[in-house]
């Protein structure tokens, strides 16, 4: 017989899932026609930033980095910020 998963464990996963769905919907709306009132370059940059926000959510919640050592969380967050900044910079420079 299996024991049910406590609700305290399910709640962060459900909140993360809802955040991922909302960020995905926002990305889709920006990528659609009209670009959400922004220019094409601005909406593309915003989509890249939203993508890395989703990477952070997946890393912290589903890969359980929120329970990891602070140094590992810091390295992961800095890596995400650095890669996002490099992609945006290369996109804007090209």
MDTraj code that builds the backbone (N, CA, C; nanometers):
import mdtraj as md
import numpy as np

residues = "UNK UNK UNK UNK UNK UNK UNK UNK UNK UNK UNK UNK UNK UNK UNK UNK UNK UNK UNK UNK UNK UNK UNK UNK UNK UNK UNK UNK UNK UNK UNK UNK UNK UNK UNK UNK UNK UNK UNK UNK UNK UNK UNK UNK UNK UNK UNK UNK UNK UNK UNK UNK UNK UNK UNK UNK UNK UNK UNK UNK UNK UNK UNK UNK UNK UNK UNK UNK UNK UNK UNK UNK UNK UNK UNK UNK UNK UNK UNK UNK UNK UNK UNK UNK UNK UNK UNK UNK UNK UNK UNK UNK UNK UNK".split()
xyz = np.array([
    [0.0837, -0.1171, 0.0000],
    [0.0000, 0.0000, 0.0000],
    [0.0888, 0.1242, 0.0000],
    [0.0548, 0.2170, -0.0858],
    [0.1342, 0.3391, -0.0949],
    [0.0679, 0.4503, -0.0160],
    [0.1498, 0.5348, 0.0368],
    [0.0964, 0.6491, 0.1098],
    [0.0817, 0.7666, 0.0141],
    [-0.0208, 0.8478, 0.0322],
    [-0.0388, 0.9627, -0.0571],
    [0.0693, 1.0670, -0.0340],
    [0.0990, 1.1386, -0.1393],
    [0.1974, 1.2471, -0.1305],
    [0.1359, 1.3615, -0.0512],
    [0.2068, 1.4135, 0.0477],
    [0.1507, 1.5243, 0.1260],
    [0.1228, 1.6464, 0.0382],
    [0.0228, 1.7217, 0.0764],
    [-0.0141, 1.8390, -0.0017],
    [0.0946, 1.9456, 0.0011],
    [0.1782, 1.9459, 0.1032],
    [0.2857, 2.0438, 0.1087],
    [0.3877, 2.0192, -0.0015],
    [0.3982, 1.8975, -0.0500],
    [0.4907, 1.8667, -0.1586],
    [0.4268, 1.8971, -0.2943],
    [0.2978, 1.8787, -0.3065],
    [0.2303, 1.9016, -0.4335],
    [0.2149, 2.0490, -0.4661],
    [0.1950, 2.1288, -0.3662],
    [0.1656, 2.2700, -0.3910],
    [0.2753, 2.3433, -0.4682],
    [0.4039, 2.3319, -0.4309],
    [0.5062, 2.4020, -0.5097],
    [0.5118, 2.3527, -0.6547],
    [0.4866, 2.2249, -0.6762],
    [0.4888, 2.1709, -0.8117],
    [0.3721, 2.2281, -0.8921],
    [0.2561, 2.2376, -0.8309],
    [0.1405, 2.2935, -0.9012],
    [0.1591, 2.4426, -0.9298],
    [0.2166, 2.5138, -0.8359],
    [0.2429, 2.6562, -0.8575],
    [0.3463, 2.6739, -0.9688],
    [0.4498, 2.5898, -0.9680],
    [0.5515, 2.5968, -1.0729],
    [0.4912, 2.5625, -1.2088],
    [0.4067, 2.4614, -1.2131],
    [0.3415, 2.4238, -1.3383],
    [0.2553, 2.5390, -1.3902],
    [0.1800, 2.6020, -1.3016],
    [0.0958, 2.7152, -1.3425],
    [0.1823, 2.8316, -1.3920],
    [0.2938, 2.8567, -1.3250],
    [0.3843, 2.9638, -1.3694],
    [0.4431, 2.9317, -1.5063],
    [0.4806, 2.8057, -1.5281],
    [0.5346, 2.7664, -1.6584],
    [0.4298, 2.7809, -1.7677],
    [0.3058, 2.7457, -1.7380],
    [0.1996, 2.7600, -1.8378],
    [0.1735, 2.9082, -1.8683],
    [0.1760, 2.9919, -1.7650],
    [0.1530, 3.1347, -1.7859],
    [0.2668, 3.1968, -1.8662],
    [0.3918, 3.1591, -1.8359],
    [0.5055, 3.2117, -1.9111],
    [0.5030, 3.1637, -2.0558],
    [0.4606, 3.0396, -2.0761],
    [0.4492, 2.9874, -2.2120],
    [0.3412, 3.0608, -2.2899],
    [0.2280, 3.0845, -2.2272],
    [0.1199, 3.1580, -2.2939],
    [0.1634, 3.3001, -2.3277],
    [0.2373, 3.3626, -2.2375],
    [0.2874, 3.4972, -2.2639],
    [0.3858, 3.4967, -2.3806],
    [0.4719, 3.3962, -2.3859],
    [0.5664, 3.3844, -2.4974],
    [0.4928, 3.3647, -2.6288],
    [0.3911, 3.2803, -2.6292],
    [0.3131, 3.2572, -2.7507],
    [0.2431, 3.3846, -2.7958],
    [0.1902, 3.4599, -2.7004],
    [0.1210, 3.5830, -2.7394],
    [0.2183, 3.6855, -2.7966],
    [0.3410, 3.6884, -2.7436],
    [0.4410, 3.7802, -2.7978],
    [0.4893, 3.7356, -2.9349],
    [0.4936, 3.6058, -2.9571],
    [0.5429, 3.5536, -3.0849],
    [0.4373, 3.5627, -3.1946],
    [0.3122, 3.5755, -3.1571],
    [0.2051, 3.5836, -3.2556],
    [0.2059, 3.7157, -3.3281],
    [0.1104, 3.7317, -3.4140],
    [0.1036, 3.8555, -3.4915],
    [0.0790, 3.9743, -3.3984],
    [0.1416, 4.0847, -3.4295],
    [0.1259, 4.2052, -3.3493],
    [0.2361, 4.2248, -3.2484],
    [0.3026, 4.1188, -3.2050],
    [0.4159, 4.1228, -3.1124],
    [0.3837, 4.1949, -2.9823],
    [0.2590, 4.1901, -2.9409],
    [0.2205, 4.2461, -2.8123],
    [0.2429, 4.3946, -2.8005],
    [0.2449, 4.4674, -2.9115],
    [0.2672, 4.6111, -2.9072],
    [0.4137, 4.6504, -2.9066],
    [0.5033, 4.5523, -2.9017],
    [0.6470, 4.5789, -2.9047],
    [0.6967, 4.5603, -3.0473],
    [0.8174, 4.6025, -3.0720],
    [0.8814, 4.5744, -3.1994],
    [0.9261, 4.4287, -3.2026],
    [0.9694, 4.3845, -3.3173],
    [1.0112, 4.2451, -3.3317],
    [1.1326, 4.2155, -3.2447],
    [1.2303, 4.3045, -3.2429],
    [1.3501, 4.2796, -3.1612],
    [1.3180, 4.2797, -3.0126],
    [1.2371, 4.3719, -2.9693],
    [1.2025, 4.3785, -2.8268],
    [1.1237, 4.2560, -2.7836],
    [1.0308, 4.2117, -2.8671],
    [0.9530, 4.0940, -2.8294],
    [1.0394, 3.9690, -2.8305],
    [1.1369, 3.9606, -2.9217],
    [1.2266, 3.8457, -2.9240],
    [1.3133, 3.8421, -2.7987],
    [1.3647, 3.9570, -2.7600],
    [1.4450, 3.9641, -2.6374],
    [1.3601, 3.9247, -2.5164],
    [1.2378, 3.9721, -2.5114],
    [1.1488, 3.9378, -2.4001],
    [1.1184, 3.7883, -2.3975],
    [1.1020, 3.7276, -2.5134],
    [1.0775, 3.5833, -2.5198],
    [1.1987, 3.5057, -2.4682],
    [1.3195, 3.5500, -2.5021],
    [1.4402, 3.4837, -2.4526],
    [1.4490, 3.4962, -2.3004],
    [1.4191, 3.6132, -2.2477],
    [1.4229, 3.6336, -2.1027],
    [1.3171, 3.5457, -2.0341],
    [1.1973, 3.5377, -2.0913],
    [1.0928, 3.4514, -2.0356],
    [1.1347, 3.3048, -2.0398],
    [1.2055, 3.2666, -2.1438],
    [1.2541, 3.1292, -2.1538],
    [1.3507, 3.0971, -2.0412],
    [1.4395, 3.1890, -2.0108],
    [1.5327, 3.1635, -1.9020],
    [1.4645, 3.1715, -1.7653],
    [1.3571, 3.2456, -1.7552],
    [1.2774, 3.2419, -1.6317],
    [1.2180, 3.1031, -1.6142],
    [1.1743, 3.0429, -1.7247],
    [1.1220, 2.9064, -1.7189],
    [1.2319, 2.8070, -1.6824],
    [1.3533, 2.8291, -1.7316],
    [1.4662, 2.7427, -1.6952],
    [1.4912, 2.7501, -1.5450],
    [1.4835, 2.8699, -1.4889],
    [1.5023, 2.8853, -1.3440],
    [1.3943, 2.8119, -1.2656],
    [1.2695, 2.8225, -1.3095],
    [1.1604, 2.7533, -1.2397],
    [1.1819, 2.6028, -1.2439],
    [1.2164, 2.5507, -1.3605],
    [1.2396, 2.4061, -1.3728],
    [1.3569, 2.3635, -1.2849],
    [1.4633, 2.4419, -1.2865],
    [1.5798, 2.4071, -1.2058],
    [1.5513, 2.4075, -1.0570],
    [1.4851, 2.5104, -1.0109],
    [1.4609, 2.5220, -0.8669],
    [1.3551, 2.4253, -0.8156],
    [1.2482, 2.4055, -0.8929],
    [1.1377, 2.3237, -0.8412],
    [1.1522, 2.1773, -0.8820],
    [1.1628, 2.1522, -1.0115],
    [1.1598, 2.0137, -1.0576],
    [1.2939, 1.9429, -1.0412],
    [1.4040, 2.0165, -1.0476],
    [1.5347, 1.9572, -1.0218],
    [1.5747, 1.9747, -0.8757],
    [1.4874, 2.0356, -0.7981],
    [1.4997, 2.0531, -0.6532],
    [1.6268, 2.1261, -0.6108],
    [1.6621, 2.2274, -0.6875],
    [1.7763, 2.3094, -0.6466],
    [1.7439, 2.3964, -0.5261],
    [1.6160, 2.4139, -0.4962],
    [1.5813, 2.4934, -0.3775],
    [1.6281, 2.4240, -0.2500],
    [1.6550, 2.2957, -0.2581],
    [1.7069, 2.2212, -0.1418],
    [1.8581, 2.2059, -0.1454],
    [1.9209, 2.2497, -0.2523],
    [2.0647, 2.2317, -0.2689],
    [2.1424, 2.3343, -0.1868],
    [2.2713, 2.3169, -0.1872],
    [2.3612, 2.4088, -0.1183],
    [2.3508, 2.5459, -0.1845],
    [2.3620, 2.6494, -0.1060],
    [2.3471, 2.7859, -0.1567],
    [2.4446, 2.8150, -0.2707],
    [2.5645, 2.7636, -0.2632],
    [2.6643, 2.7881, -0.3669],
    [2.6186, 2.7309, -0.5014],
    [2.5589, 2.6135, -0.5008],
    [2.5094, 2.5523, -0.6240],
    [2.3937, 2.6338, -0.6825],
    [2.3043, 2.6803, -0.5964],
    [2.1943, 2.7660, -0.6440],
    [2.2481, 2.8945, -0.7046],
    [2.3480, 2.9516, -0.6408],
    [2.4069, 3.0752, -0.6913],
    [2.4741, 3.0530, -0.8267],
    [2.5481, 2.9441, -0.8392],
    [2.6142, 2.9134, -0.9663],
    [2.5104, 2.8927, -1.0760],
    [2.4042, 2.8209, -1.0461],
    [2.2996, 2.7954, -1.1452],
    [2.2319, 2.9258, -1.1881],
    [2.1994, 3.0109, -1.0923],
    [2.1345, 3.1375, -1.1238],
    [2.2273, 3.2276, -1.2055],
    [2.3537, 3.2343, -1.1668],
    [2.4496, 3.3163, -1.2420],
    [2.4711, 3.2607, -1.3819],
    [2.4748, 3.1286, -1.3957],
    [2.4899, 3.0674, -1.5277],
    [2.3720, 3.1045, -1.6166],
    [2.2513, 3.0933, -1.5632],
    [2.1319, 3.1297, -1.6408],
    [2.1360, 3.2760, -1.6828],
    [2.1720, 3.3633, -1.5909],
    [2.1778, 3.5067, -1.6229],
    [2.2853, 3.5349, -1.7266],
    [2.4011, 3.4707, -1.7144],
    [2.5104, 3.4947, -1.8086],
    [2.4759, 3.4437, -1.9484],
    [2.4204, 3.3253, -1.9574],
    [2.3854, 3.2697, -2.0884],
    [2.2737, 3.3516, -2.1523],
    [2.1762, 3.3914, -2.0737],
    [2.0682, 3.4752, -2.1256],
    [2.1231, 3.6081, -2.1770],
    [2.2104, 3.6697, -2.1008],
    [2.2691, 3.7976, -2.1416],
    [2.3516, 3.7823, -2.2686],
    [2.4278, 3.6717, -2.2793],
    [2.5080, 3.6505, -2.3996],
    [2.4208, 3.6291, -2.5222],
    [2.3136, 3.5519, -2.5078],
    [2.2240, 3.5282, -2.6207],
    [2.1570, 3.6584, -2.6644],
    [2.1109, 3.7367, -2.5684],
    [2.0462, 3.8649, -2.6021],
    [2.1475, 3.9590, -2.6673],
    [2.2683, 3.9657, -2.6127],
    [2.3696, 4.0544, -2.6691],
    [2.4066, 4.0123, -2.8116],
    [2.4253, 3.8845, -2.8332],
    [2.4583, 3.8377, -2.9679],
    [2.3437, 3.8628, -3.0647],
    [2.2213, 3.8461, -3.0183],
    [2.1071, 3.8719, -3.1043],
    [2.0978, 4.0197, -3.1425],
    [2.1208, 4.1062, -3.0459],
    [2.1105, 4.2499, -3.0725],
    [2.2277, 4.3017, -3.1574],
    [2.3425, 4.2352, -3.1475],
    [2.4590, 4.2783, -3.2236],
    [2.4581, 4.2259, -3.3671],
    [2.3863, 4.1219, -3.3932],
    [2.3841, 4.0634, -3.5282],
    [2.2846, 4.1324, -3.6166],
])
top = md.Topology()
chain = top.add_chain()
for i, resn in enumerate(residues, 1):
    res = top.add_residue(resn, chain, resSeq=i)
    for name in ("N", "CA", "C"):
        top.add_atom(name, md.element.get_by_symbol(name[0]), res)
traj = md.Trajectory(xyz[None], top)
